Amino acid sequence: MRTPRLASLALIAAAALAPSSHAAVTKVDVGAPLPRAALLKEGVHHYLRYLHSGESRVPADIITREIRFATEDGQKRMQIRQRYDTAASAASLKTVSSWFDADTLRPRTHERIAEKDGKRVVEGFVFAPDKITGMQDLAESINKDLVVDSPEPTFNFETDIETLQALPLADGYEARINFYHPGGQQGPARYLFKVTGSASIPGPGGMIDCWVVTTDYNRPGYVSTFWFAKGSQLMVRQDSPVGEGKVVVKTLID
């Protein structure tokens, strides 16, 4: 008969030898082919963004995101176009155009134009392996003198949902990704994204089975949650807290 002490030691040994259910964090580097880049298809999707506070839901804007492909110097390129139509003002509009190497999503250029109350602000960015600089040949650009050092190549934070869509999302998957928001005060930094489970949520055509992904954007206590459709890995919804019980929601409408 096994004694209680021997039984306890056997359980401890078995636990030590058992494979861990917690997967190692994947370090996603710029330039390597992204495992599910083929899920990024040409087409257009629209999202409604609104502020949720208590029982109140106040619409902010409609976001259009479009993916296109082209060939340049024999290389396949991908373009992501964004348009933000503000609900509160017909005179407010932001458009964004970003170019990448297809399959790796290595950023090449990023152009952003904001128009509000008759004022127009143009910004252009060029991504290099060691820095991000202002686009010199973009007319009207206000940031031609910009130079942001990058100790390692960085992904474009304004296209994070497409980057995440191209990763091998699965139970327990965790990825640490270097992102830079063009023109932002924060320089390039690694952010941790975790697949925390699965959930079915309403979508444009009914309930959608999704991977649930979270990140705190290196701000403990402010956890954002994403829902990516299993199969296509298209983002269906994003919830981001902004303090005082308020949450910015971005939800797929078509």
C-alpha positions in Angstrom: 0.0 0.0 0.0 1.3 3.5 -1.0 1.8 5.8 2.0 0.2 9.3 2.0 3.7 10.8 1.8 4.7 8.7 -1.2 1.5 9.4 -2.9 2.0 13.1 -2.5 5.6 12.9 -3.9 4.2 10.9 -6.8 1.7 13.6 -7.5 4.3 16.3 -7.3 6.6 14.4 -9.7 3.8 13.8 -12.1 2.9 17.5 -12.2 6.5 18.5 -12.8 6.8 16.1 -15.7 3.4 16.9 -17.3 3.5 19.1 -20.3 2.6 22.7 -19.5 -0.8 23.9 -20.8 0.5 27.5 -21.0 2.1 28.1 -24.4 5.3 30.2 -24.7 4.9 33.8 -25.9 5.6 34.1 -29.6 7.8 37.0 -30.5 6.4 38.3 -33.8 9.1 40.0 -35.8 8.7 42.3 -38.8 9.8 40.7 -42.1 8.9 37.1 -41.4 5.8 35.8 -43.3 2.8 35.9 -41.1 1.2 32.4 -40.7 -2.3 33.4 -41.8 -1.6 36.3 -44.1 -3.7 34.5 -46.7 -6.8 35.4 -44.7 -6.3 39.0 -45.6 -8.6 39.3 -48.7 -9.4 42.2 -51.0 -12.6 43.8 -49.9 -14.3 46.4 -47.8 -15.7 46.3 -44.3 -17.5 48.9 -42.1 -17.4 49.4 -38.4 -19.6 51.5 -36.1 -17.7 53.1 -33.3 -19.6 54.4 -30.3 -19.1 55.4 -26.6 -20.8 53.1 -24.1 -21.4 54.5 -20.6 -24.0 53.0 -18.4 -27.2 52.8 -20.5 -26.0 55.4 -22.9 -24.6 54.6 -26.3 -23.4 57.6 -28.3 -22.2 57.1 -31.9 -18.9 58.5 -32.8 -18.1 57.5 -36.4 -18.4 55.0 -39.2 -15.0 53.4 -40.1 -14.4 52.0 -43.6 -11.5 49.6 -43.9 -10.5 48.4 -47.4 -7.7 46.0 -48.5 -6.2 46.1 -51.9 -3.3 44.3 -53.6 -0.9 45.5 -56.3 2.5 44.5 -57.8 5.5 46.9 -57.6 8.9 46.1 -59.1 7.8 42.4 -59.2 6.9 42.4 -55.6 3.4 41.9 -54.2 2.2 44.8 -52.1 -0.8 45.3 -49.9 -2.7 48.6 -49.3 -5.0 49.2 -46.4 -7.3 52.3 -46.9 -9.3 53.7 -44.0 -12.0 56.4 -43.9 -13.5 57.8 -40.7 -16.8 59.6 -41.2 -17.8 61.4 -38.0 -21.4 61.1 -36.9 -21.5 64.5 -35.2 -20.2 66.6 -38.1 -20.5 66.2 -41.8 -17.5 68.6 -42.0 -15.2 66.1 -40.2 -13.3 63.4 -42.2 -10.1 61.4 -41.8 -8.6 59.2 -44.5 -5.6 56.9 -44.2 -3.6 55.0 -46.8 -1.0 52.5 -45.7 1.3 50.3 -47.9 3.0 47.0 -46.9 4.9 44.1 -48.2 2.2 41.5 -48.7 2.5 38.3 -46.6 4.7 39.9 -44.0 2.9 43.2 -43.4 6.2 45.0 -43.2 5.1 48.7 -43.3 6.4 50.9 -46.1 4.5 54.1 -46.1 1.6 55.7 -44.2 -0.4 58.8 -45.2 -3.1 60.5 -43.1 -5.3 63.4 -44.0 -7.7 65.0 -41.4 -10.2 67.6 -42.4 -12.4 69.4 -39.9 -14.2 72.8 -40.0 -12.4 73.7 -43.2 -8.9 72.9 -41.9 -6.8 70.2 -43.6 -3.9 68.4 -41.9 -1.7 66.2 -44.0 0.9 63.7 -42.5 3.2 61.2 -44.2 5.5 58.6 -42.8 8.1 56.3 -44.2 9.0 53.1 -42.3 12.6 51.8 -42.4 14.2 49.0 -40.3 15.8 51.4 -37.9 13.6 54.5 -37.9 10.4 56.2 -39.0 10.7 59.5 -40.9 8.5 62.1 -42.4 7.6 61.7 -46.1 9.6 64.3 -48.0 7.7 64.2 -51.3 4.1 64.5 -49.9 2.6 67.9 -50.6 1.3 69.8 -47.7 2.8 67.4 -45.1 3.4 69.0 -41.8 5.9 66.4 -40.5 8.6 66.2 -43.1 11.3 66.7 -40.4 10.1 63.8 -38.3 12.7 61.2 -37.2 11.7 58.5 -34.7 14.4 55.9 -33.9 13.4 52.3 -33.9 15.8 49.8 -32.2 14.1 47.1 -34.3 11.7 47.1 -37.3 8.1 47.9 -36.2 4.6 47.2 -37.4 2.1 50.0 -38.0 -0.2 50.3 -35.0 -3.0 51.9 -37.2 -3.4 48.6 -38.9 -3.2 46.4 -35.8 -6.5 44.5 -36.4 -5.2 43.2 -39.8 -1.9 42.3 -38.3 -3.7 40.2 -35.6 -5.9 38.7 -38.2 -2.8 37.2 -39.9 -1.6 35.5 -36.8 -2.3 31.8 -35.8 -4.9 32.6 -33.2 -5.7 29.5 -31.0 -6.4 28.6 -27.4 -3.5 29.8 -25.2 -1.7 31.7 -28.0 0.2 34.7 -26.9 2.2 37.1 -29.1 4.5 40.0 -28.3 4.5 42.5 -31.2 6.4 45.7 -31.8 4.1 48.5 -32.8 4.4 52.2 -33.6 1.5 54.6 -34.0 2.6 57.0 -36.7 2.9 60.5 -35.2 2.2 59.3 -31.6 4.2 60.5 -28.6 5.0 56.9 -27.7 7.9 55.4 -29.6 7.9 51.8 -30.9 7.3 49.2 -28.2 6.4 45.6 -27.7 2.8 44.8 -26.7 1.4 41.5 -25.4 -1.7 40.1 -27.0 -3.3 37.0 -25.5 -6.0 34.6 -26.8 -8.0 34.1 -23.5 -10.7 31.8 -24.9 -13.7 31.6 -27.2 -17.1 33.2 -27.3 -20.1 33.6 -29.6 -21.3 37.2 -30.1 -23.8 38.9 -32.4 -22.5 39.9 -35.9 -24.1 41.3 -39.0 -25.5 38.0 -40.1 -26.2 36.4 -36.7 -24.1 34.8 -33.9 -20.4 34.4 -34.7 -18.0 32.0 -33.0 -14.9 34.1 -32.1 -11.4 34.0 -30.6 -11.3 36.4 -27.6 -8.0 38.4 -27.6 -6.9 40.9 -24.9 -4.1 43.4 -24.4 -3.5 46.2 -21.9 -1.4 48.2 -24.3 1.2 48.4 -21.5 -1.2 50.3 -19.3 -2.2 47.9 -16.5 -5.8 48.2 -15.6 -7.0 49.2 -19.0 -7.6 45.9 -20.8 -9.0 46.0 -24.3 -10.8 43.0 -25.7 -11.1 41.9 -29.3 -13.3 39.3 -30.9 -12.0 37.7 -34.1 -14.2 35.3 -36.1 -12.9 31.8 -36.2 -12.2 30.8 -39.8 -11.7 34.2 -41.4 -10.2 35.8 -38.2 -11.9 39.1 -39.2 -12.4 41.4 -36.2 -16.0 41.5 -35.2 -15.8 43.7 -32.2 -13.3 45.7 -30.0 -14.0 47.1 -26.5 -11.5 49.6 -25.1 -12.0 51.2 -21.6 -11.4 55.0 -21.5 -11.9 55.5 -17.7 -14.8 56.4 -15.5 -16.8 53.4 -16.5 -16.8 54.4 -20.2 -15.9 52.0 -23.0 -15.3 52.7 -26.7 -16.8 50.0 -28.8 -16.0 49.2 -32.4 -18.4 46.7 -34.0 -18.6 45.2 -37.5 -21.7 46.2 -39.4 -21.0 44.7 -42.8 
